[in-house]
């Protein structure tokens, strides 16, 4: 596995874990935000939990397909989601700022981790890795040399 894919993996997974921890820490505030908005007031805690779990599962699946299946489709979905995240960053920053300085700092850290991790997907060794046409061309995921 190329070094750039390893770096992508480390940073992207770190962003997922930090984001999940932040969701746990700020759960009460997120619940209050939902309750104050008439359009989302009736959704309840189940919706909030399901949203966080769904987002984490999708992110982990995309990570898996990039790292272990060399999927260019997953790569471009991650790129698209990161660009959308940057587009929505000003609004998200205002929300995080209302929650408090910790949430604001965590949001910025997660955003930076995501952007830097995506940049690693465009390194020459990562592009070569992701340019392979068949999973059979990939070395085993456990790091043993290919036969």
Backbone as ProteinMPNN parsed JSONL, in Angstrom:
{"seq_chain_A": "XXXXXXXXXXXXXXXXXXXXXXXXXXXXXXXXXXXXXXXXXXXXXXXXXXXXXXXXXXXXXXXXXXXXXXXXXXXXXXXXXXXXXXXXXXXXXXXXXXXXXXXXXXXXXXXXXXXXXXXXXXXXXXXXXXXXXXXXXXXXXXXXXXX", "coords_chain_A": {"N_chain_A": [[0.848, -1.179, 0.0], [0.611, 2.186, -0.888], [2.404, 5.001, 0.523], [1.002, 7.447, 0.544], [-1.668, 6.614, 0.512], [-1.768, 5.347, 2.957], [-1.381, 7.587, 4.638], [-3.641, 9.095, 3.943], [-5.568, 7.313, 4.943], [-5.02, 7.31, 7.736], [-5.479, 10.036, 8.442], [-8.093, 10.508, 7.515], [-9.593, 8.596, 8.924], [-9.06, 9.56, 11.487], [-10.439, 11.99, 11.35], [-13.062, 11.049, 11.239], [-13.346, 9.725, 13.707], [-12.85, 11.816, 15.562], [-14.916, 13.54, 14.873], [-17.132, 11.938, 15.557], [-16.767, 11.708, 18.344], [-17.049, 14.395, 19.01], [-19.727, 14.705, 18.324], [-20.933, 13.178, 20.327], [-20.201, 14.654, 22.591], [-21.439, 17.113, 22.129], [-24.09, 16.48, 21.981], [-26.4, 17.209, 23.509], [-26.66, 19.943, 22.929], [-27.06, 19.832, 20.175], [-29.511, 18.518, 20.163], [-31.082, 20.5, 21.355], [-30.944, 22.484, 19.365], [-32.352, 21.212, 17.274], [-34.856, 21.003, 18.51], [-35.632, 23.678, 18.776], [-36.14, 24.541, 16.201], [-38.962, 24.787, 14.249], [-39.436, 23.107, 12.058], [-37.931, 20.845, 12.531], [-38.475, 20.065, 15.069], [-40.051, 17.858, 15.925], [-38.55, 15.613, 15.403], [-36.798, 14.307, 17.195], [-34.575, 12.422, 19.465], [-33.853, 9.977, 18.336], [-33.663, 10.432, 15.582], [-31.468, 12.145, 15.522], [-29.393, 10.518, 16.56], [-29.461, 8.456, 14.638], [-28.711, 9.914, 12.376], [-26.047, 10.645, 12.951], [-24.852, 8.093, 13.219], [-25.393, 7.024, 10.668], [-23.931, 8.815, 9.03], [-21.306, 8.268, 9.942], [-21.066, 5.539, 9.285], [-21.286, 5.613, 6.471], [-19.002, 7.15, 5.893], [-16.954, 5.432, 6.847], [-17.347, 3.216, 5.188], [-16.747, 4.37, 2.674], [-14.052, 5.011, 3.135], [-13.033, 2.395, 3.452], [-13.456, 1.327, 0.848], [-11.775, 2.957, -0.672], [-9.223, 2.486, 0.484], [-8.9, -0.346, 0.681], [-10.013, -1.442, -1.599], [-9.259, 0.107, -3.659], [-10.917, 1.992, -4.949], [-11.906, 4.234, -7.344], [-14.325, 5.463, -7.634], [-15.29, 5.69, -4.983], [-13.296, 7.382, -4.065], [-13.868, 9.762, -5.505], [-16.392, 10.326, -4.526], [-15.773, 10.898, -1.869], [-14.181, 13.159, -2.329], [-16.124, 14.893, -3.454], [-17.936, 15.105, -1.262], [-16.237, 16.356, 0.56], [-15.709, 18.786, -0.731], [-18.317, 19.817, -0.753], [-18.602, 20.041, 2.012], [-16.734, 22.08, 2.475], [-17.99, 24.137, 1.112], [-20.276, 24.469, 2.69], [-19.082, 25.229, 5.011], [-18.904, 27.947, 6.13], [-21.517, 28.371, 7.208], [-21.684, 26.171, 8.934], [-19.601, 26.795, 10.652], [-20.651, 29.021, 11.997], [-22.717, 27.791, 13.434], [-21.218, 26.003, 15.019], [-19.783, 27.847, 16.464], [-21.766, 28.961, 18.074], [-22.236, 26.827, 19.747], [-19.913, 26.655, 21.222], [-16.434, 27.377, 22.095], [-14.923, 25.009, 22.08], [-16.334, 23.228, 20.37], [-16.166, 24.699, 18.024], [-13.38, 24.693, 17.571], [-12.988, 21.933, 17.253], [-14.522, 21.465, 14.955], [-13.038, 22.898, 13.035], [-10.601, 21.478, 13.127], [-11.444, 18.909, 12.253], [-12.323, 19.556, 9.675], [-9.905, 20.439, 8.492], [-8.396, 18.058, 8.69], [-9.906, 16.428, 6.958], [-9.612, 17.775, 4.473], [-6.816, 17.715, 4.094], [-6.412, 14.945, 4.114], [-7.802, 14.213, 1.784], [-6.226, 15.512, -0.09], [-4.001, 13.842, -0.14], [-4.941, 11.778, -1.709], [-4.443, 12.542, -4.255], [-1.785, 12.401, -4.721], [1.061, 11.188, -6.574], [1.688, 8.386, -6.076], [-0.678, 7.498, -4.888], [-2.525, 8.018, -6.92], [-1.647, 6.194, -8.823], [-2.124, 3.798, -7.448], [-4.919, 3.938, -7.165], [-5.551, 3.877, -9.792], [-5.498, 1.344, -10.746], [-7.063, -1.347, -12.402], [-8.347, -3.726, -11.528], [-9.279, -5.474, -8.578], [-7.762, -7.707, -8.188], [-5.245, -6.969, -8.925], [-4.208, -5.698, -6.788], [-2.075, -5.629, -3.925], [-2.217, -7.924, -1.13], [-4.376, -7.002, 1.599], [-3.387, -7.344, 4.141], [-0.745, -6.694, 4.119], [1.177, -8.54, 3.351], [3.565, -9.662, 0.938], [2.678, -9.628, -2.535], [1.999, -12.53, -4.456]], "CA_chain_A": [[0.0, 0.0, 0.0], [1.443, 3.393, -0.97], [2.476, 5.873, 1.695], [-0.076, 8.446, 0.485], [-2.921, 5.956, 0.899], [-1.68, 5.172, 4.412], [-1.602, 8.895, 5.264], [-5.069, 9.36, 3.762], [-6.29, 6.441, 5.863], [-4.838, 7.793, 9.104], [-6.108, 11.338, 8.643], [-9.534, 10.401, 7.282], [-10.153, 7.905, 10.087], [-8.985, 10.492, 12.621], [-11.537, 12.958, 11.221], [-14.302, 10.346, 11.573], [-13.364, 9.478, 15.16], [-12.98, 13.107, 16.257], [-16.271, 14.01, 14.605], [-18.052, 11.128, 16.363], [-16.594, 12.123, 19.743], [-17.661, 15.715, 19.113], [-21.183, 14.52, 18.312], [-21.319, 12.723, 21.662], [-20.007, 15.744, 23.549], [-22.369, 18.212, 21.849], [-25.408, 15.905, 21.723], [-27.448, 18.018, 24.132], [-26.837, 21.187, 22.176], [-27.669, 19.475, 18.888], [-30.912, 18.241, 20.472], [-31.733, 21.794, 21.56], [-31.08, 23.135, 18.054], [-33.464, 20.558, 16.581], [-36.106, 21.306, 19.199], [-35.982, 25.09, 18.564], [-36.579, 24.75, 14.821], [-40.282, 24.165, 14.089], [-39.391, 22.078, 11.012], [-37.234, 19.648, 13.015], [-38.787, 19.877, 16.494], [-40.634, 16.563, 16.22], [-37.702, 14.5, 14.963], [-36.367, 13.585, 18.394], [-33.214, 11.913, 19.644], [-33.603, 8.867, 17.409], [-33.21, 10.993, 14.313], [-30.119, 12.674, 15.731], [-28.493, 9.366, 16.676], [-29.424, 7.791, 13.332], [-27.942, 10.762, 11.462], [-24.623, 10.525, 13.288], [-24.44, 6.728, 12.886], [-25.42, 6.902, 9.214], [-22.782, 9.551, 8.499], [-20.077, 7.539, 10.271], [-21.036, 4.294, 8.502], [-20.978, 5.979, 5.082], [-17.595, 7.568, 5.846], [-16.103, 4.246, 7.005], [-17.458, 2.428, 3.955], [-15.968, 5.049, 1.628], [-12.643, 4.788, 3.481], [-12.719, 1.005, 3.135], [-13.382, 1.122, -0.598], [-10.567, 3.615, -1.19], [-7.993, 1.895, 1.012], [-8.76, -1.784, 0.461], [-10.518, -1.842, -2.914], [-8.714, 1.076, -4.623], [-12.067, 2.464, -5.714], [-11.904, 5.641, -7.764], [-15.674, 5.985, -7.376], [-15.296, 6.103, -3.578], [-12.422, 8.558, -3.974], [-14.556, 10.953, -5.991], [-17.484, 10.634, -3.593], [-15.122, 11.575, -0.74], [-13.799, 14.498, -2.807], [-17.357, 15.663, -3.567], [-18.429, 15.402, 0.082], [-15.318, 17.317, 1.169], [-15.979, 20.086, -1.37], [-19.593, 20.287, -0.198], [-18.307, 20.459, 3.381], [-16.085, 23.392, 2.408], [-19.024, 25.071, 0.683], [-21.148, 24.709, 3.836], [-18.269, 25.547, 6.188], [-19.254, 29.187, 6.834], [-22.73, 28.145, 7.995], [-21.334, 25.228, 9.999], [-18.764, 27.521, 11.617], [-21.538, 29.836, 12.83], [-23.391, 26.881, 14.363], [-20.21, 25.522, 15.976], [-19.432, 28.975, 17.33], [-22.844, 29.087, 19.066], [-22.097, 25.737, 20.713], [-18.817, 27.024, 22.105], [-15.099, 27.377, 21.483], [-14.454, 23.641, 21.856], [-16.981, 22.724, 19.158], [-15.597, 25.444, 16.908], [-12.032, 24.159, 17.335], [-13.118, 20.57, 16.73], [-14.994, 21.574, 13.569], [-11.908, 23.313, 12.197], [-9.656, 20.355, 13.076], [-12.025, 17.872, 11.392], [-12.303, 20.059, 8.296], [-8.515, 20.404, 8.026], [-8.04, 16.645, 8.506], [-10.556, 15.938, 5.749], [-9.006, 18.393, 3.291], [-5.453, 17.188, 3.931], [-6.506, 13.529, 3.736], [-8.194, 14.165, 0.37], [-5.065, 15.906, -0.891], [-3.153, 12.662, -0.302], [-5.49, 10.925, -2.771], [-3.985, 13.047, -5.541], [-0.34, 12.18, -4.83], [1.332, 10.234, -7.662], [1.577, 6.974, -5.682], [-2.096, 7.202, -4.661], [-3.198, 7.968, -8.225], [-1.29, 4.911, -9.439], [-2.849, 2.781, -6.688], [-6.341, 4.032, -7.493], [-5.714, 3.69, -11.226], [-5.522, -0.08, -11.093], [-8.385, -1.705, -12.922], [-8.974, -4.87, -10.877], [-8.842, -5.728, -7.204], [-6.748, -8.765, -8.239], [-3.955, -6.325, -9.122], [-3.791, -5.085, -5.54], [-1.432, -6.512, -2.959], [-3.12, -8.277, -0.028], [-4.598, -5.926, 2.566], [-2.65, -7.569, 5.385], [0.625, -6.236, 3.96], [2.09, -9.581, 2.863], [3.9, -9.422, -0.466], [1.874, -10.324, -3.528], [2.663, -13.718, -5.027]], "C_chain_A": [[0.894, 1.242, 0.0], [1.36, 4.256, 0.297], [1.333, 6.886, 1.696], [-1.426, 7.852, 0.874], [-2.926, 5.705, 2.411], [-1.957, 6.49, 5.139], [-3.069, 9.306, 5.131], [-5.865, 8.585, 4.812], [-6.213, 6.97, 7.293], [-5.609, 9.088, 9.361], [-7.626, 11.269, 8.495], [-10.206, 9.688, 8.454], [-10.123, 8.792, 11.33], [-10.128, 11.498, 12.558], [-12.871, 12.318, 11.588], [-14.421, 10.162, 13.086], [-13.568, 10.784, 15.924], [-14.386, 13.664, 16.072], [-17.3, 13.241, 15.439], [-17.974, 11.51, 17.836], [-17.243, 13.488, 19.963], [-19.186, 15.615, 19.13], [-21.693, 14.054, 19.675], [-21.261, 13.862, 22.677], [-21.063, 16.83, 23.368], [-23.8, 17.725, 21.611], [-26.546, 16.76, 22.282], [-27.714, 19.301, 23.368], [-27.472, 20.91, 20.82], [-29.159, 19.195, 19.079], [-31.681, 19.553, 20.646], [-31.937, 22.537, 20.243], [-32.239, 22.534, 17.255], [-34.802, 20.952, 17.19], [-36.563, 22.745, 18.946], [-36.504, 25.373, 17.161], [-37.916, 24.046, 14.619], [-40.301, 23.032, 13.043], [-38.755, 20.78, 11.497], [-37.598, 19.285, 14.45], [-39.306, 18.481, 16.817], [-39.762, 15.374, 15.883], [-37.157, 13.675, 16.125], [-34.942, 13.068, 18.354], [-32.87, 10.805, 18.667], [-33.09, 9.347, 16.073], [-31.771, 11.48, 14.415], [-29.093, 11.542, 15.796], [-28.352, 8.673, 15.327], [-28.611, 8.595, 12.331], [-26.443, 10.621, 11.697], [-24.099, 9.141, 12.891], [-24.387, 6.548, 11.373], [-24.215, 7.591, 8.588], [-21.466, 8.826, 8.745], [-19.96, 6.254, 9.454], [-20.684, 4.587, 7.052], [-19.495, 6.357, 4.959], [-16.655, 6.367, 5.951], [-16.165, 3.371, 5.761], [-16.66, 3.063, 2.81], [-14.473, 4.864, 1.873], [-12.22, 3.38, 3.089], [-12.54, 0.817, 1.633], [-12.196, 1.835, -1.23], [-9.322, 2.834, -0.787], [-7.834, 0.424, 0.618], [-9.285, -2.285, -0.883], [-10.041, -0.913, -4.018], [-9.804, 1.623, -5.536], [-11.953, 3.944, -6.052], [-13.28, 6.265, -7.553], [-15.754, 6.484, -5.928], [-14.423, 7.338, -3.377], [-13.182, 9.812, -4.371], [-15.771, 11.306, -5.137], [-16.919, 11.361, -2.372], [-14.727, 12.995, -1.13], [-15.041, 15.397, -2.866], [-17.898, 16.055, -2.194], [-17.547, 16.426, 0.796], [-15.532, 18.713, 0.583], [-17.298, 20.667, -0.865], [-19.417, 20.77, 1.242], [-17.635, 21.822, 3.424], [-17.091, 24.477, 2.022], [-19.928, 25.456, 1.858], [-20.392, 25.134, 5.092], [-18.655, 26.864, 6.863], [-20.504, 29.034, 7.722], [-22.437, 27.232, 9.184], [-20.469, 25.895, 11.067], [-19.622, 28.373, 12.544], [-22.265, 28.973, 13.86], [-22.412, 26.41, 15.44], [-19.819, 26.625, 16.952], [-20.49, 29.18, 18.419], [-22.745, 28.007, 20.139], [-20.994, 26.065, 21.711], [-17.469, 26.886, 21.428], [-14.569, 25.963, 21.218], [-15.028, 23.078, 20.559], [-16.427, 23.423, 17.925], [-14.213, 24.9, 16.555], [-12.089, 22.765, 16.733], [-13.567, 20.6, 15.275], [-13.845, 21.926, 12.637], [-10.9, 22.172, 12.048], [-10.173, 19.272, 12.129], [-11.983, 18.308, 9.931], [-10.891, 20.019, 7.712], [-8.068, 18.964, 7.781], [-8.652, 16.091, 7.221], [-9.898, 16.49, 4.491], [-7.605, 17.832, 3.049], [-5.502, 15.716, 3.525], [-6.875, 13.397, 2.266], [-7.024, 14.555, -0.524], [-4.13, 14.72, -1.121], [-3.662, 11.731, -1.401], [-5.029, 11.354, -4.161], [-2.47, 12.967, -5.701], [-0.093, 11.126, -5.91], [1.189, 8.764, -7.262], [0.123, 6.572, -5.421], [-2.852, 7.125, -5.985], [-2.883, 6.668, -8.937], [-2.05, 3.77, -8.77], [-4.322, 2.762, -7.095], [-6.608, 3.826, -8.982], [-5.731, 2.241, -11.66], [-6.941, -0.486, -11.443], [-9.087, -2.824, -12.158], [-8.425, -5.038, -9.468], [-7.778, -6.817, -7.172], [-5.346, -8.192, -8.395], [-3.391, -5.757, -7.825], [-3.07, -6.084, -4.655], [-2.42, -6.818, -1.841], [-3.198, -7.162, 1.013], [-3.798, -6.114, 3.845], [-1.177, -7.189, 5.286], [1.605, -7.294, 3.512], [2.381, -9.318, 1.399], [2.999, -10.241, -1.403], [2.668, -11.467, -4.136], [3.003, -13.493, -6.476]], "O_chain_A": [[1.827, 1.337, 0.798], [0.37, 4.228, 1.028], [0.753, 7.155, 2.748], [-2.24, 8.529, 1.501], [-3.961, 5.834, 3.064], [-2.679, 6.512, 6.135], [-3.67, 9.803, 6.084], [-6.73, 9.145, 5.485], [-7.231, 7.065, 7.978], [-6.303, 9.22, 10.369], [-8.358, 11.897, 9.26], [-11.259, 10.117, 8.926], [-11.057, 8.774, 12.131], [-10.724, 11.827, 13.584], [-13.724, 12.973, 12.187], [-15.476, 10.414, 13.668], [-14.385, 10.838, 16.843], [-14.975, 14.2, 17.011], [-18.237, 13.838, 15.969], [-19.003, 11.624, 18.504], [-17.905, 13.711, 20.976], [-19.855, 16.347, 19.859], [-22.756, 14.482, 20.125], [-22.153, 14.015, 23.511], [-21.533, 17.405, 24.349], [-24.631, 18.474, 21.096], [-27.54, 17.002, 21.597], [-28.866, 19.695, 23.184], [-28.327, 21.67, 20.366], [-29.977, 19.592, 18.248], [-32.796, 19.696, 20.144], [-32.983, 23.149, 20.028], [-33.014, 23.262, 16.635], [-35.768, 21.206, 16.471], [-37.765, 23.006, 18.905], [-37.232, 26.344, 16.956], [-38.002, 22.831, 14.798], [-41.105, 22.106, 13.15], [-39.016, 19.719, 10.93], [-37.085, 18.305, 14.99], [-39.021, 17.966, 17.898], [-40.188, 14.232, 16.057], [-37.071, 12.451, 16.024], [-34.211, 13.24, 17.378], [-31.729, 10.7, 18.217], [-32.187, 8.744, 15.493], [-30.961, 11.258, 13.515], [-28.044, 11.613, 15.155], [-27.241, 8.338, 14.917], [-27.892, 8.016, 11.517], [-25.667, 10.494, 10.75], [-23.027, 9.03, 12.295], [-23.429, 5.975, 10.854], [-23.553, 7.025, 7.719], [-20.608, 8.772, 7.864], [-18.874, 5.917, 8.983], [-19.867, 3.88, 6.461], [-18.819, 5.928, 4.024], [-15.666, 6.292, 5.222], [-15.144, 2.84, 5.326], [-15.977, 2.361, 2.064], [-13.715, 4.594, 0.942], [-11.173, 3.19, 2.469], [-11.563, 0.207, 1.2], [-11.661, 1.361, -2.232], [-8.465, 2.553, -1.624], [-6.735, 0.0, 0.258], [-9.028, -3.427, -1.263], [-10.376, -1.113, -5.186], [-9.625, 1.704, -6.751], [-11.91, 4.797, -5.166], [-13.386, 7.469, -7.318], [-16.238, 7.589, -5.683], [-14.773, 8.234, -2.609], [-13.148, 10.814, -3.656], [-16.136, 12.478, -5.042], [-17.514, 12.328, -1.894], [-14.917, 13.929, -0.352], [-15.013, 16.53, -2.384], [-18.277, 17.207, -1.983], [-18.045, 17.264, 1.548], [-15.535, 19.704, 1.313], [-17.389, 21.861, -0.583], [-20.004, 21.774, 1.646], [-17.926, 22.632, 4.304], [-17.046, 25.593, 2.541], [-20.301, 26.62, 2.006], [-21.008, 25.374, 6.131], [-18.729, 26.896, 8.091], [-20.528, 29.518, 8.854], [-22.887, 27.489, 10.301], [-20.595, 25.589, 12.252], [-19.355, 28.445, 13.744], [-22.413, 29.368, 15.016], [-22.736, 26.418, 16.627], [-19.556, 26.363, 18.126], [-20.157, 29.529, 19.552], [-23.117, 28.228, 21.292], [-21.124, 25.787, 22.903], [-17.366, 26.347, 20.326], [-13.848, 25.744, 20.244], [-14.296, 22.517, 19.744], [-16.24, 22.788, 16.887], [-13.909, 24.673, 15.384], [-11.333, 22.446, 15.815], [-13.05, 19.846, 14.451], [-13.694, 21.325, 11.574], [-10.4, 21.931, 10.949], [-9.42, 18.773, 11.292], [-11.645, 17.514, 9.052], [-10.704, 19.611, 6.566], [-7.427, 18.681, 6.769], [-7.989, 15.367, 6.479], [-9.654, 15.743, 3.544], [-7.254, 17.511, 1.914], [-4.718, 15.284, 2.681], [-6.316, 12.551, 1.568], [-6.851, 13.987, -1.602], [-3.529, 14.607, -2.189], [-2.879, 10.968, -1.967], [-5.204, 10.617, -5.131], [-1.931, 13.419, -6.711], [-0.943, 10.265, -6.14], [0.628, 7.974, -8.022], [-0.267, 5.438, -5.699], [-3.719, 6.269, -6.158], [-3.755, 6.093, -9.589], [-2.56, 2.878, -9.448], [-4.895, 1.7, -7.339], [-7.752, 3.625, -9.389], [-5.959, 1.948, -12.833], [-7.902, -0.012, -10.837], [-10.318, -2.865, -12.141], [-7.251, -4.773, -9.207], [-6.974, -6.864, -6.241], [-4.364, -8.846, -8.042], [-2.221, -5.377, -7.772], [-3.419, -7.264, -4.64], [-3.361, -6.056, -1.623], [-2.214, -6.468, 1.273], [-3.552, -5.146, 4.564], [-0.434, -7.341, 6.256], [2.777, -6.98, 3.305], [1.522, -8.799, 0.685], [2.618, -11.374, -1.105], [3.882, -11.364, -4.307], [3.563, -14.378, -7.123]]}, "name": "protein", "num_of_chains": 1, "seq": "XXXXXXXXXXXXXXXXXXXXXXXXXXXXXXXXXXXXXXXXXXXXXXXXXXXXXXXXXXXXXXXXXXXXXXXXXXXXXXXXXXXXXXXXXXXXXXXXXXXXXXXXXXXXXXXXXXXXXXXXXXXXXXXXXXXXXXXXXXXXXXXXXXX"}
